[in-house]
Amino acid sequence: SLMKLQKRHPNLSVEIVEDDSDHLLKLVAEENLDVAIILTSYLDEKDKRNELIKIKVNYHRLFDDEMVFVAREGHPLLEKGCHSIECALEYPYITHRKTPSPITQRIIQSFGDANNTVYVSGLHNLYKYILHSNAISAFPKKSLSKMFEISERLKVVPIKDFIWKCEVGWIAKESVLGPAEELFVQQLEELCGNLALDK
């Protein structure tokens, strides 16, 4: 989709910055980035409102999703067939966020050992750590196909007693976008419209 956009508009310059949502928010707020795609996660509508209130830029929802827990093939959780959040959080929780989100912290403090959280730098290291340990992590459900391309040994841990919702949206500092940003957002919304329909 990005290649299509650049083909149609050869003078358009697009730089991709991959980072966690908190840092992308900061870059947009400081006007170091024009548009960013972010994920906000929540356990209930109150959490959702609180997450969105924190966003002091223009936010536009793209689609809803759900966070799912992921572990390596052969992980004890999958072998034992334990499908509760309490079982899941007996294992180290790994994140690539510099600071776990308040919701992640709350989940870990409620059900597991808050000191049992591991931080690694970057998604690539996160995948490697999961594949070579008993750590688990959480990912948006609609991003799993990309994750499975990296390794088929990464597996979803079905948790039956817990729902962790999330929403993907785009943000911009200004309410009126420039022509380049407008083109980018149109392509993004078209792509995400297809993704939202893809169950």
Rosetta blueprint (number, residue, H / E / L):
1 S L
2 L H
3 M H
4 K H
5 L H
6 Q H
7 K H
8 R H
9 H L
10 P L
11 N L
12 L L
13 S L
14 V L
15 E L
16 I L
17 V L
18 E L
19 D L
20 D L
21 S H
22 D H
23 H H
24 L H
25 L H
26 K H
27 L H
28 V H
29 A H
30 E L
31 E L
32 N L
33 L L
34 D L
35 V E
36 A E
37 I E
38 I E
39 L E
40 T E
41 S E
42 Y E
43 L L
44 D L
45 E H
46 K H
47 D H
48 K H
49 R H
50 N H
51 E H
52 L H
53 I H
54 K H
55 I L
56 K L
57 V L
58 N E
59 Y E
60 H E
61 R E
62 L E
63 F E
64 D E
65 D E
66 E E
67 M E
68 V E
69 F E
70 V E
71 A E
72 R E
73 E L
74 G L
75 H L
76 P H
77 L H
78 L H
79 E H
80 K H
81 G L
82 C L
83 H L
84 S L
85 I H
86 E H
87 C H
88 A H
89 L L
90 E L
91 Y L
92 P L
93 Y E
94 I E
95 T E
96 H L
97 R L
98 K L
99 T L
100 P L
101 S L
102 P H
103 I H
104 T H
105 Q H
106 R H
107 I H
108 I H
109 Q H
110 S H
111 F H
112 G L
113 D L
114 A H
115 N H
116 N H
117 T E
118 V E
119 Y E
120 V L
121 S L
122 G L
123 L H
124 H H
125 N H
126 L H
127 Y H
128 K H
129 Y H
130 I H
131 L H
132 H L
133 S L
134 N L
135 A L
136 I E
137 S E
138 A E
139 F E
140 P E
141 K H
142 K H
143 S H
144 L H
145 S H
146 K H
147 M H
148 F H
149 E H
150 I H
151 S L
152 E L
153 R L
154 L E
155 K E
156 V E
157 V E
158 P L
159 I L
160 K L
161 D L
162 F L
163 I L
164 W E
165 K E
166 C E
167 E E
168 V E
169 G E
170 W E
171 I E
172 A E
173 K L
174 E L
175 S L
176 V L
177 L L
178 G L
179 P H
180 A H
181 E H
182 E H
183 L H
184 F H
185 V H
186 Q H
187 Q H
188 L H
189 E H
190 E H
191 L H
192 C H
193 G H
194 N H
195 L H
196 A H
197 L H
198 D L
199 K L
